[in-house]
């Protein structure tokens, strides 16, 4: 069905230019719908600034401690001044700590347990636009759009929920349409889709 879009304008060329840009935006073709399944079974949590790490060194309790990941992505612990933690999973970081401690003690065995979850910026979920509480969320395996909506308190009365889109940075900024209004306002679970690390959920304002 052909949609005819029009705007009312009069006066200067400046108003004409604004009206034309708004018309093009209103008439823009929709993005393909987001796939319902997106999570990968191979996903492994990646450490980021703000995470808390419980470092356990077997048979060396004096070297075991809980440390935060600094804003620069590094950690400090006994016998280790600076070690990059950002972008690694807990197992890889444990092996790196063993290498550093191996300079001082024999055959260290280290376990790293993540106790606070923020994640690197590249994997966080961002919600912008007409959400009740726009914010950044840590990605969790099998996280869905409904989970995101609960976290941000839903959409505002001014949101055009069914024109919302997901910008998928992990797919070279591919953009997908989602039906937030159907999901949040009408409880249509068929509109629910899985999120991927780094997704940006964009919720536009309604034209009316």
Secondary structure by P-SEA (a helix, b strand, c coil): cbbbbbbbbcccaaaaaaaaaaaaaaacccccccccccccccbbbbbccccccccccccccccbbbbccccccccccccccccccccccaaaaaaaaaaaacccccbbbbbbbbcccccccccbbbbcccccccbbbbbcccccaaaaaaaacccccccccccccccccccccccccccccccccccccccbbbbccbbbbbbbbbcc
